[in-house]
């Protein structure tokens, strides 16, 4: 099989066949978001913009927490709005009463069923916040308690590792933030085709996965818009392959954790094409200086400078949209590594699809 050919899909019932299929659905899901969800997203954004929130809080867990972190970059970079991540236990465990007048609280959850998210959103609304739920379930408790709701329209997701719901969340959040400044988000129109282009190169990911079959730990790093991708990729590897995968901002990696990297330590660097990628270059130089087993996910020119990786077709995408594309080969990498290690990524041990934290 050539490097550009697709890897064969697993048959029904084989380990990972559900996850593999849901990864493959993503171009269709993104097209549905652009065609069906986008108008409602923009209307909601216009209604919220009219109320002029002065601050944004984001509330989420797990994979959705990484989507929320992506939104934090969007709010701060694209709109200049100060933005923070909630500590839900301040409400659920400590019973604190927040003061949230003129604050926008965005709660992100695939299921919309986690009790702590529901409780935090309810408390925020009572405290005067504008509350927005972003979920894959318009009938969920979270959607019910929030003042506004956006449906990501990803369809049922049966594999335990979230894949298509993550990229749908990213796109909906991008369209929402663009809508707050009366931008129609037209730059996202190319995403479905670019994602399909990456999926069609899955044999390259399978070849790359061979490097990590026996890995005892991994480090994943990025900066800027790529940092949420690093955290999500680490989670996918941990929950499917049980590899301790540590995600660091490139800046944080230099403040101590770099000491654990040596010539047998696998490192994946997500390099966005833009300011985040530029800021990561000194980190890449330090990693190369330590002889790290470095793989780059990013523009082809960056991959050529590493010892391997996956070149992304980023030329037509603004930096703010590249995370939707960056995670695709890393989702496939998690699948391939898990299967190579004899695991079933559809059903990781000790996990449930809806995690009810309180």
C-alpha positions in Angstrom: 0.0 0.0 0.0 1.3 3.5 -0.9 1.7 6.1 1.8 -1.1 8.1 0.2 -3.6 5.3 0.2 -6.2 4.8 2.8 -5.8 2.2 5.5 -8.5 -0.5 5.4 -11.5 0.1 7.6 -12.0 -2.5 10.4 -15.0 -4.8 10.0 -18.1 -4.5 12.3 -17.3 -6.0 15.7 -13.5 -5.6 15.4 -11.7 -3.5 18.0 -12.1 0.2 17.3 -14.6 -0.2 14.4 -17.0 2.3 16.0 -14.4 4.9 16.7 -12.9 4.5 13.2 -16.3 5.0 11.7 -17.1 8.1 13.8 -13.7 9.7 12.9 -14.6 9.1 9.2 -18.0 10.9 9.7 -16.4 14.2 10.5 -16.5 15.8 7.0 -20.2 15.1 6.9 -20.7 16.4 10.4 -18.9 19.7 9.7 -20.9 20.2 6.5 -24.1 19.8 8.6 -22.9 22.3 11.1 -22.1 24.8 8.3 -25.4 24.2 6.5 -27.9 23.7 9.4 -26.4 25.0 12.6 -24.6 28.1 11.4 -27.8 30.3 11.0 -29.0 29.6 14.5 -25.5 30.1 15.9 -25.3 33.5 14.3 -28.7 34.6 15.5 -27.8 33.5 19.1 -24.5 35.4 18.8 -26.3 38.6 17.7 -28.7 38.4 20.7 -25.9 37.9 23.1 -23.7 40.6 21.6 -26.5 43.1 22.0 -26.2 42.5 25.8 -22.5 43.4 25.7 -21.0 40.9 28.1 -17.9 42.3 29.8 -16.3 38.9 30.7 -16.5 35.3 29.6 -16.4 32.1 31.8 -16.2 28.7 30.3 -17.4 25.5 32.0 -16.6 22.0 30.8 -15.1 18.6 31.6 -12.9 16.1 29.6 -12.8 16.5 25.9 -15.2 19.4 26.0 -12.8 21.2 28.4 -10.3 21.2 25.6 -12.9 22.7 23.3 -13.6 25.3 25.9 -9.9 26.1 26.1 -9.9 26.6 22.4 -12.8 29.0 22.8 -10.8 30.9 25.4 -8.2 31.6 22.8 -10.9 32.7 20.4 -12.6 35.1 22.9 -9.3 36.6 23.9 -7.5 36.8 20.6 -10.4 37.5 18.2 -12.6 39.7 20.5 -10.2 41.0 23.2 -12.7 39.8 25.9 -11.1 38.5 29.2 -12.0 34.9 29.6 -11.5 32.3 32.3 -12.3 28.6 33.1 -14.7 27.9 36.0 -13.8 25.9 39.0 -17.1 24.1 39.4 -16.4 22.7 42.9 -16.6 26.3 44.2 -20.3 26.0 43.6 -21.0 22.3 43.9 -18.7 21.4 46.9 -18.2 24.8 48.7 -21.6 26.4 48.0 -20.0 29.7 47.0 -22.4 32.3 45.6 -20.9 34.0 42.5 -21.5 37.6 41.3 -21.9 37.3 37.6 -23.8 40.3 36.3 -22.9 41.0 32.7 -20.8 37.8 32.5 -21.3 35.3 29.7 -21.0 31.7 30.9 -20.5 29.2 28.1 -21.0 25.5 29.2 -19.7 22.9 26.8 -20.7 19.3 27.0 -21.4 16.5 24.5 -24.1 14.9 26.6 -25.3 17.9 28.6 -25.9 15.5 31.5 -23.1 16.1 34.0 -24.6 17.3 37.3 -21.8 19.7 38.1 -22.2 21.5 34.8 -25.9 21.7 35.3 -25.5 23.0 38.8 -22.9 25.6 37.9 -24.9 26.8 34.9 -28.1 27.1 37.0 -26.2 29.0 39.8 -24.6 31.3 37.2 -28.0 32.2 35.7 -29.4 32.9 39.1 -26.4 35.1 39.8 -27.1 37.3 36.7 -25.0 35.7 34.0 -25.9 35.2 30.4 -25.8 31.4 30.1 -25.1 29.5 26.9 -25.0 25.7 26.6 -23.2 24.0 23.7 -24.2 20.4 23.5 -25.0 17.4 21.3 -28.3 17.0 23.0 -31.0 19.7 22.9 -33.1 17.8 25.4 -30.4 17.5 28.0 -30.6 19.0 31.5 -27.8 21.4 30.6 -29.7 22.8 27.6 -32.8 23.1 29.8 -31.2 25.2 32.5 -29.3 27.6 30.2 -30.9 30.7 28.7 -29.4 29.9 25.3 -28.5 26.6 23.6 -26.5 25.6 20.5 -26.9 22.1 19.1 -23.6 20.9 17.5 -25.6 18.4 15.4 -22.9 15.6 15.5 -25.4 12.8 15.7 -25.2 9.9 18.1 -21.7 9.1 19.2 -21.3 5.5 20.4 -17.6 5.0 20.9 -16.4 6.1 24.3 -13.6 8.4 23.0 -15.2 11.6 21.7 -14.1 12.4 18.1 -16.8 13.9 15.9 -18.4 15.8 18.8 -15.1 17.5 19.5 -14.6 18.9 16.1 -18.2 19.9 15.9 -17.8 21.7 19.2 -14.8 23.6 17.8 -16.6 24.6 14.7 -19.7 25.8 16.5 -17.6 27.8 19.0 -15.7 29.4 16.2 -18.9 30.4 14.4 -20.3 31.7 17.6 -17.3 33.9 18.4 -17.2 35.2 14.8 -20.9 35.9 15.1 -20.3 38.1 18.2 -18.4 40.5 15.9 -20.9 40.1 13.0 -18.6 37.9 10.9 -20.3 35.0 9.1 -17.4 32.6 9.6 -17.1 32.0 5.8 -13.4 31.0 6.2 -14.6 27.7 7.7 -16.3 26.6 4.4 -13.1 24.7 3.3 -12.9 22.6 6.4 -15.0 19.6 5.4 -12.9 19.0 2.2 -9.6 19.5 4.1 -10.6 17.1 6.8 -11.5 14.5 4.1 -8.1 15.1 2.5 -6.4 14.3 5.8 -8.6 11.2 6.4 -7.7 9.9 3.0 -4.0 9.7 4.1 -4.7 7.4 7.0 -2.0 4.9 5.9 0.5 7.6 6.8 -0.9 7.7 10.3 -0.7 3.9 10.5 3.0 4.0 9.6 3.6 6.7 12.2 1.8 4.7 14.9 4.5 2.1 14.7 6.8 4.4 16.5 4.6 4.4 19.6 3.4 0.8 19.9 5.8 0.2 22.8 6.0 3.7 24.2 6.0 3.9 28.0 5.2 7.6 28.0 4.8 10.5 25.6 5.0 14.3 25.7 2.8 16.4 23.5 3.4 20.1 23.1 2.2 23.2 21.3 1.5 26.9 21.8 -1.4 29.2 21.1 -4.3 27.7 19.3 -2.5 24.4 19.0 -2.3 23.9 22.8 -5.9 22.6 23.2 -5.1 20.1 20.4 -2.1 18.9 22.4 -4.3 18.4 25.5 -7.0 16.6 23.5 -4.4 14.4 21.7 -2.9 13.4 25.1 -6.3 12.5 26.4 -7.1 10.3 23.4 -3.9 8.4 23.7 -4.3 7.9 27.5 -7.9 6.7 27.3 -7.5 4.4 24.3 -3.9 3.1 24.7 -3.3 3.7 28.4 0.0 5.5 27.6 0.8 8.2 30.1 0.8 11.2 27.7 1.7 14.6 29.1 0.5 17.7 27.4 2.4 21.0 27.9 2.4 24.4 26.5 5.7 24.9 24.9 6.4 27.7 27.3 5.7 25.5 30.3 7.7 22.7 28.9 10.8 24.9 29.1 10.1 25.7 32.8 11.2 22.3 34.1 9.5 19.3 32.3 12.1 19.6 29.5 14.5 17.8 31.9 12.6 14.5 31.5 13.0 14.6 27.7 15.9 12.6 26.2 16.7 10.6 23.0 14.2 7.9 23.8 11.3 10.1 24.9 8.7 10.4 22.1 7.6 14.0 21.6 4.7 15.2 19.3 4.7 18.9 18.6 1.6 20.5 17.1 2.8 23.4 15.0 0.1 25.8 13.8 0.9 28.0 10.8 0.9 31.4 12.4 2.0 33.1 15.5 1.5 30.1 17.8 3.8 28.1 15.5 6.4 30.9 15.5 6.3 31.0 19.3 7.0 27.2 19.4 10.2 27.3 17.3 12.6 27.9 20.2 11.0 24.9 22.0 11.5 22.7 18.9 15.2 23.9 18.8 15.7 22.8 22.4 14.0 19.5 21.8 16.2 18.8 18.8 19.2 19.8 20.9 18.3 17.2 23.5 18.0 14.5 20.8 14.3 14.0 21.4 12.3 11.5 19.2 10.4 14.5 17.7 7.4 14.2 15.4 5.6 17.3 14.0 2.0 17.6 13.1 1.7 20.8 11.1 2.7 22.6 7.9 4.8 20.4 5.6 7.8 22.6 5.9 7.9 22.0 9.6 7.5 18.3 9.2 10.6 18.2 6.9 12.7 19.8 9.6 11.7 17.1 12.1 12.4 13.4 12.1 8.9 12.6 10.8 5.4 13.7 11.2 2.2 14.5 9.3 2.0 17.5 7.0 -1.3 19.4 7.1 -2.8 21.3 4.2 -3.1 24.5 6.3 -2.4 27.1 3.6 -6.1 28.0 3.1 -7.0 28.1 6.8 -6.6 31.0 9.3 -4.7 30.0 12.4 -7.9 30.1 14.5 -9.4 27.2 12.5 -6.4 25.0 12.2 -7.2 23.1 15.5 -10.2 21.5 13.7 -7.8 20.0 11.2 -4.8 19.3 13.5 -6.7 16.8 15.7 -7.8 14.5 12.8 -4.5 12.6 12.3 -4.1 12.5 16.1 -7.5 10.9 16.6 -6.5 8.3 14.0 -3.1 7.9 15.7 -4.8 7.1 19.0 -7.0 4.5 17.2 -4.0 2.9 15.4 -1.8 2.8 18.5 -4.5 1.3 20.6 -5.3 -1.5 18.1 -1.5 -2.2 17.7 -1.2 -2.6 21.5 -4.2 -5.1 21.5 -6.7 -2.7 23.0 -10.2 -1.9 22.0 -10.5 1.9 21.7 -14.3 1.7 21.5 -14.6 0.6 25.1 -11.6 1.8 27.3 -11.5 0.1 30.7 -13.2 1.8 33.6 -14.8 4.6 31.5 -18.4 5.5 30.8 -19.7 7.6 27.9 -21.5 10.0 30.2 -19.4 10.8 33.2 -21.5 12.3 36.0 -19.2 14.4 38.2 -20.6 16.5 41.1 
